[in-house]
Amino acid sequence: MKKWVIGGVVLCVATLFVAKYWWILAIIIIGPYKGPQFETWQSQNASFQIRVDAFHEANGGFVPGAYYTFFSAPVGSNDWKEVMTFRHDDPIDIRKSQVQFVSDGVGFVYMGWMFASTNDGGQSWTVWDACKKAPDLKSCNYEGIKAVELNSDGKGRMTVDPIPGVSPLPVLRTDDFGRSWNK
């Protein structure tokens, strides 16, 4: 009988805890995910188009962020393929200047510490993550990639900002359309 009473009390306390703090458990168990879309933008050249969709973060706790998903499709097509998704701590406007067409076949996008490029008219993309590919730079901040220049011959420069406010900024170089970057 004593075990039944203790079990009942524990069950009641657990039920009250879950009823009051269900949202904390939901954040822990489910985690954040893409919520409602709040902005979309697209641009194109003669060969391919790029679209960026911004989504509020759902189940993100006290300060939800946003997800930015980059897509590509041939001109005149609605066959959108996902290129990359970047999660930002703050919902910000889509940065249109970070979507660039170099030629009919070459284009790139970047946000935070992630960069993606194509040299075949958007049919395939290479995604470069500075946090994984260049961890010594410590560029894992939301302004990690400051600027990118890429030419139609595949050569380019990327200015990164590992610690905001500190100069000079490191410059990386590529000769393979941004598949790899080196100091």
Long-range contacts (C-beta under 8 A, 24 or more apart in sequence): 26-59, 27-59, 27-60, 27-61, 30-59, 31-59, 32-57, 32-58, 32-59, 32-60, 32-61, 32-64, 32-65, 32-87, 33-57, 33-58, 33-59, 34-58, 34-67, 34-69, 35-59, 35-64, 38-66, 38-91, 39-93, 39-94, 40-94, 41-94, 41-96, 43-96, 43-99, 43-101, 44-75, 44-101, 45-75, 45-101, 45-103, 45-104, 45-107, 46-75, 46-104, 47-74, 47-75, 47-104, 47-105, 47-121, 47-122, 48-72, 48-73, 48-74, 48-75, 48-107, 48-118, 48-121, 48-122, 48-123, 49-73, 49-74, 49-75, 49-122, 50-83, 50-99, 50-101, 50-107, 50-109, 50-122, 51-80, 52-94, 52-99, 52-109, 54-91, 54-93, 54-94, 56-91, 57-87, 57-91, 63-89, 64-91, 65-89, 65-90, 65-91, 66-90, 66-91, 66-92, 68-94, 68-111, 70-99, 70-109, 70-111, 70-116, 72-118, 72-122, 72-125, 73-122, 74-121, 74-122, 83-109, 83-116, 83-125, 83-127, 84-109, 84-114, 84-116, 84-125, 84-127, 86-111, 86-112, 86-114, 88-112, 88-142, 89-142, 90-142, 100-148, 100-150, 102-150, 102-151, 102-152, 103-152, 105-152, 106-150, 106-152, 106-154, 106-177, 108-148, 108-150, 108-178, 110-145, 110-148, 111-145, 112-141, 112-142, 112-143, 112-144, 112-145, 113-139, 113-140, 113-141, 113-144, 113-145, 114-145, 115-145, 115-148, 115-158, 115-178, 115-181, 116-178, 117-150, 117-177, 117-178, 117-179, 118-177, 119-154, 119-177, 126-177, 126-178, 126-179, 128-178, 128-179, 128-180, 128-181, 130-160, 133-180, 133-181, 134-160, 134-172, 134-181, 137-162, 137-170, 138-162, 138-163, 148-178, 150-174, 150-177, 150-178
